[in-house]
Every structure is written in C-alpha cells, then in structure tokens.
C-alpha cells in the first residue's frame, strides 16, 4: 500500500473513524496531513476506490468510516511494529514449504540426537524436518540467531561415523510447538529446518509452495 494512503488511513483512524463515522472536510484533513486540500481530497478518493473507507458526501463536509478492509491494513501495520520491538525475544521468518532430500528423517531418527532432543527440548521429533525456504532478504535476520544463546545438541559418535553438534531454537508454526535446528558444520542457508513432535504436513494440511510464518524464540 502506498505510504501516503496508509498515513491518511492512520489519521482518519486516530480521529475515531474505526468504529464510528467522523465528520471531516478535505480542508480539515489537509491540515492533519500537512498537505493541500486538493491532495487530501485525492487521497480520500483513492481510499474509497480501494474499499478502505466509505464516504457520505455533504455540502461542506463528509462522513467517513474506515472499513473492515482498511482496519485489516492498519492491524497488519501494527503487527509489523510489534515485530520490530519484540526482536529482543523473538524473530519471525516468512517462507514457503519445500521438499527436502530425506536427510532430515535420517538424522532425526539417530538415537544420539533423539535422546538429547527429548532431554533438552522436551519432545521426541516426528521423523524428518519441515523445510521452509525463506526469501533471500530474510536471511539478514539469521544474524540475530548468531547473537543469541541457543539450545545446544552435542556431537556424538557411533561405530561408523561422528554426528555433528546442532544449535536449536524453540519455535512455532501456526501455533504448533517445535524447534529450528541449525547444524554447526553447515553455513546458514535459505532453508530453515523445523522439527516437531507432530507430522506438520498432515496436521496443518501443508504442501509444497504453501506460505508459512515461523516464530523463533530466543532463550533467556
């Protein structure tokens, strides 16, 4: 949404237009926006066309109400500000579900990992990981994970090989508890691996390409 329209919507909401119709002229709105009367009038027309507000035109003033759609836009803006100021204890990633190569199942079934997951995370993961591919720009947020204390899963050895350590962060997808696993030996990539006690593809009816949000919580 264009910034000037969002600002106009905010000003109308602050004047009380969320729950009740407000009486306002384009000149009065122009003063609130520090813009010309013509500009303010144009912004109202645009918001009306987009279904963000309803208008009842009078002789000098108009009755304006922010619609449900307009309210949803403001709520989304509010949530984004919440995310900014909550970065001290969590970070949110948005990405799409993708299929892996089956390695997640192999590793999550190793008893050396399973025992530690149960002990340190409080659950035995369903075999496999839910892989979420994040946008390239979202990778910037991964730096936040490096600056916070993780739940460490120690490396262990079997007769045939050594399994590397893993950093974990408690996380949720659609309210479902789980954790993000970050192998110490690999570099941070654009694929986040999510483990959970549940088979999330079935539980949440997920398929490749579906968009999900992962909320990762920092350990205190």
N, C-alpha and C positions, 0 to 999 in steps of 0.2 A: 504494500500500500504506500502511496506517495506520502512523504513526510508531512507536507503541508495539510493534507487531508486528515492525517492522524492527529495533528496538532489541533485542527479545528474541531474534530470529534472530541478530543480531550476537553477543550474549552467549553463545549456545549454540555458535556457530562458534568464538569465542575460547577456549572450553573444550575444543575439539577435535572437535566434532560434525560437521565437514565430511567427514572420511574414516572416522571410527570412531564407533560408538555410545558415548555417555557415560552414566554412571550419575549421576542427579541427582534430588533430591526437589524438590517445589514450594516447600518452605521454603528450601532452599539457593538455588534460582533467585530467589526473592523477595528474598533478601539481595543478590544480584548486581544486581537491578533497583531495589533500594531501594523495594520495593512490598510489599503484603500478600501472604500466602500464597494467599488466595483469588484475588487479582488475577493472580498469577503462574500459577496453575493454569488460570484462564480464558484467558490468553494462549496457553498450550500447546494447549488445546483448539481455539482458533481457528486456530492454525498447522497443527495436524493436519488440520482440516477443509479447509483451503486446499491441502493437499498439500505444504506446505513442510517438514514433518518427519514422521517415523514414530516411533511410541511403542510400547514393550512395557511394559505395566504390571506392577509388582511389588507387594509388600506395603507397603513404605515408600518405595521409590524406583522410578524408571522409566528404561528405556534409550531414549535419544533419538538420532536420526540426522537430520541436515539432508539433505533430498532433493535431487535434481538441480534441481528447480524452485526450491527455496529457495536453492541455490547460485547459480543464474542471477540471482535477485533481488539477491543480495549482489554479484555481479560487476557488475551494472548500476550499483549504488550506487558501487562502486569506480571505474568508468569516469567517472561524473559528477564525483567528486572529482578524478580525473586532469584532466578538462577544466578545472576551476576553477584548478588550479595550473599548467596548461600555457597559460593565456591570454596569457602573456608572448610566446609564439612562434606561437600559432595560435588560431583560434576556429572553433567548429563550429555550423553552421546546419542546422536540420531543416525541410523543407518538401515541398510536393507539386509534381510536374511539371505544367506548364500549357503550352498552345499560345500562341505569340506572334502578331504581325501580319505576320510575314515581313520586318520591318525588319532583324532580325539578319543574315539572309542578305545583304541589300543592303550593309550596312556591312562585314561580314567579307570581302566579295569586292572591296572597294576596294583597289587596289594600294598606296595610301599607308599603309593600315593593315596589309595583309598583309606588306609588306616589314619594317615595324617589329616586328610580332608575331614574325616569323621571327628577326629580329636580336636582340630583347630577351627573348623567351620561349623561343626555340629550336624553334618549330614553326609550320607553316602551318595555321591552323584550318580544320576542315571548315566549309563554308559554312553559316552560321546559328548560332544560340545555343540552348543548352538552358535553358529558362526554369523557374526554381523559385520558387514562391510561398511565402514564409515567413509564419508566424503574426505577428500584429501585435506581440505582446510580444517576439518575436525581433528586431524592428527596433532594440531597445535595444542589441544587440550591434554594430550598424553604427557606433556611435560609436567602437568600438575601431579600426575601419579608418581613421577620420579621424586617429587619433593615431599611425599608423604609416606609415613611408615606403613608397610604392608604386612599381611599375614604370611609369614614365610613357611614354605613347604621345603624341607631339606632334601638334598640329593640322597640317593641310596643305590646300593649295588645288588645285583643278582649274579648268578653264576656266569651269565653270558655278557652282561653289559652294565654300564653305570647310567642311571637316570638322573638328569639334572634337576636342580632346585627350581622352585616356582614361586613367584610373588602373586599373592591373591588379594583382592579387594571385595568386600561384601557388596552385592549389587542386586538390583531388581529390574525385571522386565514385566510391564503390565501388572505390577503388584506382586509378582511371583518372586520369592526369595531365591538367591543363588550367589554366585561369585564370578568375578572375572579372573582368569588365570593368565599370567604373563611369564612364560618360560625365561629363566635368567640367561640362557645361552643364545636366545634369539633377539633380534632387534625389534623394536616396536614397529608394527606394520599397520596397515589399514583394516586388518581383520581382528575383531575382538572375539575372544572365545569365552562363552558363558556356560558355566556348569550349574546344575540344579538337581535337587532330588527328584524332580518330575521330568517327564518326557514333554518338553515345552512345545514342540511342533504339534503334538497331538492335543495337549492341554489347552493351548491358545489358538489351535487351528491355523498354524503358521505354514507358509510355503515360501519357496524362493521368490525374492522380489518384494515381499511384504516389508513395510517400513515399521520399525520399532524404535522405542527410546529405552536406553539403558541408563539407569541412575546408579552411579558408583559412589559408595560412601567411604569416607576416609576414616581410618582407625584413630580413635582418640586415646 
